[in-house]
Amino acid sequence: MYRESLPSQSGMLFVFDTSYPHGFWMKNTLLPLDMIWIDEDKKIVDIQTAIPCNADPCPSYIPSGNATYVLEING
């Protein structure tokens, strides 16, 4: 949140203990991000482009299947 930039070739990796359709939202996120959900076998489950949101409530981005990892990169 509140990040104004993300260097190219960089990202944020979220690692979860359980495989689940982990949803994300963009509240107070200032730049568009591509979210890549990855399952426990390291296969891509879903990819969505998320846009900044300052409203309340912000929409949630939910993958089409269970994931153990979510990688966020520049949109």
N, C-alpha and C positions, 0 to 999 in steps of 0.2 A: 504494500500500500504506500501511496505517496511517492513512489519512485518516478522520477521524471525521465529517466532514460535507462536503457539496458545496452551495454556494449555489444557490437556485432560479434557473432560467434560465441555468445554467452547465453546462459539460461538459468532457470531455477528448477531444481529437481525435488519433487516431493515423494517421499518413500513412506508407504503405509504398511502397517502390520498385517492387514487383512485385504483380501481382494474384494472390491465392492465398487458400485458405480459412484465413486466419490465426486461430488459436485463442487463447483467453485463459483464465486461471484466476483465482480469487479468493483465493489464499493471502494471509492477513494483511490482507484488505480488510474493513473494519468496517461498511460500509453496502451495501445492495442497489443494484445498478446495472442499468439497461437498456443492453444493447449493441446497437448498430445497425451492421451491416456494409453498406458502400456500395461499389458497383463503380466502375470507371474512368469510366463514363458518368454518374455521380452518381445511380444508381438503387439503391434499397434491395434488398439481397440477402436479408437475414435480420434478425430482431429477437428477442432472447432476454433474459429477466430472470435475472440472476445473483445468487445469494445469498452472503452472507459465508461464509468458510470458514477455520477454524483447524486443521483436520485435516491429515494428511499421508498420502497424497496428496489433493489437492483435485481435484474433477472439472474437466475442460476444457470450455469452451463453444466449439463449432466451428460455423461457419455452413454453410448448405446449398449455398453456391456461393462462387466466388472474389470477393474484395473487395480494394480498394486502400486504403480508409479504414475506420476503426472509430470510432464516436462513442459515448462512455460518458456517460450522464446518470443522474440520480436514478431509482431503480427505483420 
